[in-house]
Amino acid sequence: MSSRRVRQHVNPLRSDLLSIDDVPRVEGPPGASLEVELGSAEAHFLMDRAVETPDRHYVGIEIRIEMVHKANREAAHRGLAGKVRSVFANISVDMPRLFAPHSVSRFFVNFPDPWFKERQHKRRVIDPSLVDDMLDALVDGGEIYVNTDIFELALDAMQALEMNPGVRNVLSPWTFLRQSVFSSRSRRERQCERDGTKIWRLAYRRA
């Protein structure tokens, strides 16, 4: 029997996803830095990060519960269950429930859904509200990294970040990174690099 196909894009404003039960409080082990990927899919990026930098704790937030289960099985298979964890939640509404203030050292948002049609733009996750939520959760000097191959989406994300006085571009205002500062790659990032597709990279630090 074939497995059910997992949807590539899920509307975060769907009624059942606006009231997910049992959203956990996400915490890392005492003394360990916590890195979080928002929209982590199968969490390949976080697993690579855990191998590269094993003294940290990694959590992925994903709205597709099938992907959460798949990622946690893969982490266990690779012996990373104590380092990498995926959680079912909706970052559009659940961020305050997920994270205590000043508990996260880094947020990653890798290739968020573009939602190209104008009537779907409200589904895009990187907006001023999400930036506020990330800021509340970040430690002093904590960082936000965004990668996308959609220029319009990169500009929208950059505007939301640039307009918030609580974060500063690590280079200078309205400036993209030329290349990643991490050796770990998400699956989409690897594909873009293989295909020669331009990646727009943003990096900001809590002021």
N, C-alpha and C positions, 0 to 999 in steps of 0.2 A: 504494500500500500504506500503510495507516495505521500510525502509530508505536505502540509498545507503551505502555500506560498505566502511569505511575509510581505505585507504592503511596504512599498518603498517610501511613500509619503503618507503621513497621518495628520489629519486636521486637529491641531491642539485645542481648538475651540469647540470640539465635539462635546456634547453635554455629559456623556459618561466619563470623559477624561478631565472634566473640570471639577470632579468630586471623587478622586481616587481615594479609597479607604486605605488605612494602615500605611501611610507614607512615613517612613522611618526618619529619625533624627540621625544624620550622617556625622560620624566622628571617627577620627583616626586614633591610633594608639597614643597614649601619653608620650609627649616629646617628639613624635614623628610628624613631619610636614604632610599636609593633605593636599593632593592635586585632584582636580575634578574636571571631567570632560562632560559638557552639556550636549546631549544628543550623541551618545557614544556608540550607537549601533552594536556591532559585535565586540567592541572594546579592543580591537587589535592595537590601536595606538597606545592605550594605557598598558597593555601587557608588554609591549616593547619598552615603554618607559620604565616599567617595573624591573625588567631585566637590565636595562641601562643604568638605572639609579635605584637600587634595591632598598635604600635606607628611608624611603618615603612610602606613603600609603596612597592608593589610587582608587577613585570611585567614579563610575560612569552613571549618568542619569539618562534614562532612555524611556520614551513614551510607548514603545512597542514591546509588550510583555514577552512575546516570543523571542525577541532579540535579547532581552534581559536573561531569560533562562539559558539561551544558547551561549551567551558570553560567560555566564557563571560556570557552565559545564566546561567550556574551553579553558577558563582560568584554573579550574580544578585539575583538568587533564594535564596542563602544563606545570602543575605544582605551584601555582600563583594564587591559590584561593585565599591565603592569608595576607596577600598584598593588593589584590585587585578584586573589586566587587562592583557589580552592576545593580542598579536600583530602579524599580518601576515608579516613575513619577512624571508630572507635567511641569516643566520649568516655567511655563507661562503663568502658573498660579501657585506652585508648591515650594518655591524657593525659601520663603520664611520658615516653613515647616521642616525643610531638609537641613538647614545649616544654622548653627549658632553664630552670633556675631563674632567676627574676627577669628574664624576657625579654619579658613581655607588659604593656602599659600598661592595657588595658581588655579585659574579657570582656563580651559581650552574650549573653543567652539570651532569644530572642524567641519567645514562644508555644510552649513545648515541648509535646510530645504529652501529653494529660491522662491516658490510660489509666484510664478511669473505674471499671472493674470492680475490686473489691477484690483479686481474685487477680492482677490485672495491675499493682497498685501498685508491685511490685518493679521494673517496667520504667521507672518515672519516673526521669529522669536527674538531677534536682537533689536530691542527698542529701548527708549529711556527707562521704562519700568524694570526691564531685566538688568540694565546697567546699575540702577539703584540697588537691586537685590544682590548683585554680585559684590558691589561695594560694601554693603552691610556685612557680608560674609567674609570678605578678605581681611587678612592681617595687614598691619601697617607695612607698606612696601610690597604688598601682594600684587600679582600680575594677572593680566587678561590677554590671551592670545586668540586671535580669530584668523582662520584661513578660509578662503572661498575662491572659486574660479569664475564667479559672476561679478563683474565690475559694479553693476548697479547695487547689488547686495553689499559689496564692500563699502561703497560710498554711504549707504544707509547706516551700516554699522559704525563707520567712522564718525558720521555726524552725531549719532547717539552718544558715542564716547567723547568726542571733542566738546560737546555742549555740556558735559558734566564736569563741574569744577573739582570733583573728588578724584579724578584720574588724570594722568598726563601721558602723552605719547612718549615712548622711551627714546625716540630720536628727536623729533621736533613736531610741532602741530601739523596735522594733515599730511603726514609722511608714512609711507608703507615701508616695511622691511623688504630688503632685496632678496633675502634668503632666510630659511628657517634657522633658528639658533639651536634646534634639537635634531638629533640623528633619527629619532623615532618618527614614523610616518603612519598616517591613517591609510586605509586601503584606497580611498579616493585620491589622496595626495600622491601616492605611488603611481596611480594610473595617469594622473595629470602630468607628472614628471616624465613618464614613459612616452606619452603622446605629445609632449612639448606644449601643453596647455598652460597658459599664464595663470599663476596663482597670486592672488592679492593677500598679503600678510599684514596683519595689524598687531601691534604690541603696545599695551598700556600698563601703567603702574599706579597703584593707589597712592595718592599724594599725601 
